[in-house]
């Protein structure tokens, strides 16, 4: 695990599909694994260093792993030196991690123009980059399409130089210098809307602005900056509210089925919470135009669309008992989890509910669309003109 803890994400019936679709549109290139913005410079600098050192081709993969692990060590906070905030793998160093910085930030590097595209317009993959590096020493290397790599330009261009001491082994920080801030401001302000390349993305419009007081990305202060994306952003907030209620419905149904069908007495934690969540988020969810919402997110698996549609109808009916939603939720969960589904009306479902502990199942919250990560990334550019 990236930070040495089990931070698994629950998505029993598919609401994270909605989360991903809106987040990819509003904040292209972002990820829930992102920590600090300087990684978008550190990773290309690693590639530049490896290109300059030129190990023998068969050693390129291990050489890059070693460089990346060394970077974690140089950032690792120890004895008052290094970086105390946001070091990927810092909590488990010197052990290796399964999702190193290059994996975490690769999409951002491509989306934000720090690594160019292939001649055919497709993004470079990490294996492609390894083969491209090796091609400088071994002329027979080819890409997945059989094209010789020696005819392809190096995709990292226009990058600012690494700071003094980069090639040493001294401690590093994730704080950006003024020169690095200005470079990344230009890159991020150039990020376009995925649906309309003539329009800037919402991400680009937020660069340099103070965001800490904005609890949700669909708040009034962000809506005022969204321009043509304002209506979509407002629907994203309504969909987030609908999904919060859906998550609460799911937990209430598991709690109820375990008590009624399995004869296992339960507390009333999630059934009570459902009422609180509907009271808090019901009006916002009720306001969604479902047809326009579907236009926003595109194709959804039929069971997921059914859950969202039926949950909205249940909210608008003003009834309090979620039992009428049991079948549609059970079908959606089974379509995603198979025999691991808790709402299934079979022995597998009984077994999964036996394992379920209501007090350890988190209470429902709206989708966040990576807003916390976006704010953390952009905090390093706050106030830059």
C-alpha positions, 0 to 999 in steps of 0.5 A, a space after each residue: 500500500 502506498 502509505 503503509 496502511 490499508 486505505 481501500 475504497 468501498 464501491 459496492 454498487 458503482 457510484 465511483 464510476 460517476 465520481 471518475 467521469 466528473 473528476 476526469 472532466 473537471 480536473 484532468 490528469 488528477 488522481 486520488 493518489 496525488 500528494 504534492 505538485 513537485 513530483 511532476 518535475 522530479 519524475 521527468 528529471 529522473 528520466 533526463 538523468 537516466 538518459 544522460 547516464 546511459 546504462 546498458 540497455 538490459 539494466 534500464 528498468 532496474 536503473 530507473 527503479 533504483 533512481 526512484 527509490 533513491 528519490 524517496 530516500 532523499 525526500 524521506 524526512 529524518 533528523 529534521 531534514 527532508 520533506 515531512 509532507 506528501 512523500 510517496 512511500 515515506 512511511 514505509 521507506 526503505 521498503 519498496 512500494 507497489 505504486 511508486 511516484 511514476 505510476 501515480 503521476 503518469 497520467 498527469 505528466 501526459 495530460 499536463 504536457 510534461 511528457 509529449 505524445 507519440 507521433 501517432 498522437 497517443 500518450 507514451 506509456 512507461 514501458 514505451 519510455 523504457 524502450 525509448 531510453 534503451 534505443 539510444 544504445 541498442 538500435 534494434 529497439 522498436 515500439 509496440 507498432 514495430 516502429 524503430 524508436 531511434 526515429 522518434 524525438 525524445 518526448 521530454 522537451 522544454 523542461 526547466 533544468 533540475 536545481 543545483 545538487 540534483 545529481 548528488 545524494 543530498 536531501 530534497 524537498 517538495 517545496 517549489 522554487 519561484 522558477 518551478 512555480 512559474 513553469 508549472 503555472 504555465 503548464 496547468 493553465 494550458 490544460 484544456 477541457 476534455 470535451 471542448 479543447 477550445 475551452 480551459 478546464 476548471 483545473 486551469 481556472 483554479 491555478 493560483 487561487 486560494 482554495 482552502 475555504 472551499 469545502 466542496 468543488 461545487 460550492 458557490 465560490 468555485 461555481 463562479 469561476 467555472 464559466 461554461 462548466 458551471 451547469 455541469 459542475 452544479 450537476 456534479 454536486 447534485 450527483 454527489 448528493 444522490 450518491 451520498 444517499 445511495 451509500 446510506 441506503 446500501 448500508 441501511 439495507 445490509 443492516 436491515 437484511 442481516 437483522 430481518 432475514 438472517 435473524 441477527 439483531 443489529 443496532 440502528 446505526 445506518 438506518 438512523 444515518 439514512 434519515 440524517 443523510 436524506 435530510 442533509 442532501 435530499 434537496 440537492 439530490 432531488 434537483 438533478 436533471 437525470 437526462 442531463 446527468 446521463 449526458 454528462 457521464 456517458 454510458 453507465 452499466 445498466 444496474 448502476 444506472 438503475 440504482 441511481 434512477 430508482 434512488 432518485 425516485 425514492 427520494 422524490 417519493 418522500 418515503 423513509 423505508 428503503 426496503 423497496 430498493 433492495 432488489 435493485 441494489 442487490 442486482 447492482 452489487 452482484 453485477 460488480 462483486 458476484 459471490 462477495 455481494 452482501 445483499 445476495 439472497 443466498 448462502 454467500 450473502 449470508 456469509 458476507 453479512 456475517 462478516 459485516 460489522 455496522 460500527 466499522 462501516 463508515 457513514 455515507 458521504 458525498 462523492 468528492 471528485 478528488 477535491 482534497 487532492 486538487 486543493 493540495 496540489 494547487 496549494 503549492 501555486 497559491 498566490 502565483 500570478 
